[in-house]
Amino acid sequence: WKNAIGSTSSRNMAGLLSGISCQLAKPGLGGSLRLARAAQAAPLSLQRRQLHQTPARQHQAVNPGWPVMYSIVYDKPGWDPEMELEYDVMPRDEFGVPAHIPPEVSTTIRHTYYVPPQYYPFLKKLGDDTPELKPYMDKLMNGEMTFDDYEEMFYQFAKPLKIHRPLIPMPYRSAEEMKRSEEVAWEGAWLSFRQRVIGDYLSRHYLRDFIAGMGIGLFFAWVYIQGHRQYRIDMKLFYLEAPEHKINWVTPRGDL
């Protein structure tokens, strides 16, 4: 039966294709137009199924071809802020030289300070006013001042901080204040006692609220569970004692 249907459908398709070819073979302008339309519709008649291969996703956490719900793409290749392991950040030393450059090469690089040219007049005036600073200012303007030179200049011209000791209050109490020492101590003890009392009260208060809340919650949970248990019992009795009201069950045979 299936073979007969298949042969019939194949004969119908063959007849349809032969009819289309006969119509296209007719001479005249209409035939050429129909030929052009058929050429446009040719890809539709030559459809075939195939498995489309999706390009492999180059990602750190997802295997290539693994189905995912969504994919987050950043402008920097391989950058994923959600991951702990990030190997795209290049490690560097204290001067900013990449760590993959060996130390015997990176230590030969002279790292100097750069100052914009608009600061040169100020630096020149600073060096003229202070002759001891002139060599360092010249190095800074010429782009030859290194970090070692800066440290040498800093510690050579560093001065201790001036502290105005008269403005610092001394731990001193007058005779009147000394007489009130016991009163101040009693006030401190009174405040400490109040803190201990309020701490004890709050501990008892919140513990009582917690126990009461848990008890009330357990009671209503027990009421819900008992209601559900009784409902199950009632439904079981209903289906046992009233089989004619069974929903979506087998049709009774008459002997129930």
Backbone hydrogen bonds, N-H to C=O, Kabsch-Sander energy under -0.5 kcal/mol:
donor,donor_aa,acceptor,acceptor_aa,energy
5,I,1,W,-2.1
6,G,2,K,-2.5
7,S,3,N,-2.6
8,T,4,A,-2.4
9,S,5,I,-2.6
10,S,6,G,-2.1
11,R,7,S,-2.2
12,N,8,T,-2.4
13,M,9,S,-2.3
14,A,10,S,-2.4
15,G,11,R,-2.6
16,L,12,N,-2.2
17,L,13,M,-2.4
18,S,14,A,-2.3
19,G,15,G,-2.2
20,I,16,L,-2.1
21,S,17,L,-2.1
22,C,18,S,-2.1
23,Q,19,G,-2.2
24,L,20,I,-2.2
25,A,21,S,-1.4
26,K,22,C,-0.5
26,K,23,Q,-0.9
32,S,28,G,-1.4
33,L,29,L,-2.3
34,R,30,G,-2.5
35,L,31,G,-2.1
36,A,32,S,-2.2
37,R,33,L,-2.6
38,A,34,R,-2.2
39,A,35,L,-2.0
40,Q,36,A,-1.9
41,A,37,R,-2.0
42,A,38,A,-0.6
42,A,39,A,-0.5
45,S,41,A,-1.3
46,L,42,A,-1.1
47,Q,44,L,-0.8
52,H,50,Q,-0.7
54,T,52,H,-0.6
58,Q,56,A,-0.6
59,H,57,R,-1.3
66,W,63,N,-2.0
73,V,71,S,-0.5
79,W,76,K,-1.8
80,D,78,G,-0.5
83,M,80,D,-1.5
86,E,84,E,-0.9
87,Y,85,L,-0.5
90,M,88,D,-0.6
93,D,97,V,-2.0
96,G,93,D,-1.5
99,A,91,P,-3.0
101,I,98,P,-1.5
105,V,102,P,-1.4
106,S,102,P,-2.6
107,T,103,P,-2.6
108,T,105,V,-0.9
109,I,106,S,-1.1
111,H,109,I,-0.8
112,T,110,R,-0.8
113,Y,145,M,-2.2
119,Y,116,P,-1.9
120,Y,117,P,-1.8
123,L,119,Y,-2.3
124,K,120,Y,-2.8
125,K,121,P,-2.4
126,L,122,F,-2.4
127,G,123,L,-2.2
128,D,124,K,-2.3
129,D,125,K,-2.5
130,T,126,L,-1.7
133,L,130,T,-1.3
134,K,130,T,-0.7
134,K,131,P,-0.7
137,M,133,L,-2.5
138,D,134,K,-2.6
139,K,135,P,-2.1
140,L,136,Y,-2.2
141,M,137,M,-2.5
142,N,138,D,-2.2
143,G,139,K,-0.6
143,G,140,L,-0.6
144,E,139,K,-3.1
145,M,139,K,-0.8
146,T,144,E,-0.6
147,F,111,H,-0.6
150,Y,146,T,-1.9
151,E,147,F,-2.5
152,E,148,D,-2.4
153,M,149,D,-2.5
154,F,150,Y,-2.7
155,Y,151,E,-2.6
156,Q,152,E,-1.5
157,F,153,M,-1.8
158,A,154,F,-0.8
163,I,161,L,-0.6
164,H,162,K,-0.5
165,R,163,I,-1.3
167,L,164,H,-1.5
168,I,165,R,-1.8
172,Y,170,M,-2.3
178,M,174,S,-2.0
179,K,175,A,-1.7
180,R,176,E,-0.9
180,R,177,E,-0.5
181,S,178,M,-1.3
184,V,180,R,-2.3
185,A,181,S,-2.4
186,W,182,E,-2.5
187,E,183,E,-2.3
188,G,184,V,-2.2
189,A,185,A,-2.3
190,W,186,W,-2.5
191,L,187,E,-2.4
192,S,188,G,-2.1
193,F,189,A,-2.4
194,R,190,W,-2.1
195,Q,191,L,-2.0
196,R,192,S,-2.1
197,V,193,F,-2.3
198,I,194,R,-2.5
199,G,195,Q,-2.0
200,D,196,R,-2.2
201,Y,197,V,-2.6
202,L,198,I,-2.6
203,S,199,G,-2.1
204,R,200,D,-2.3
205,H,201,Y,-2.7
206,Y,202,L,-2.6
207,L,203,S,-2.0
208,R,204,R,-2.3
209,D,205,H,-2.2
210,F,206,Y,-2.3
211,I,207,L,-2.5
212,A,208,R,-2.5
213,G,209,D,-2.7
214,M,210,F,-2.5
215,G,211,I,-2.4
216,I,212,A,-2.6
217,G,213,G,-2.5
218,L,214,M,-2.5
219,F,215,G,-2.2
220,F,216,I,-2.2
221,A,217,G,-2.0
222,W,218,L,-2.4
223,V,219,F,-2.3
224,Y,220,F,-2.2
225,I,221,A,-2.5
226,Q,222,W,-2.5
227,G,223,V,-2.2
228,H,224,Y,-2.3
229,R,225,I,-2.5
230,Q,226,Q,-2.6
231,Y,227,G,-2.1
232,R,228,H,-2.1
233,I,229,R,-2.0
234,D,230,Q,-2.7
235,M,231,Y,-2.5
236,K,232,R,-2.2
237,L,233,I,-2.4
238,F,234,D,-2.3
239,Y,235,M,-2.3
240,L,236,K,-1.7
241,E,237,L,-2.8
242,A,238,F,-2.1
245,H,242,A,-1.7
246,K,243,P,-1.4
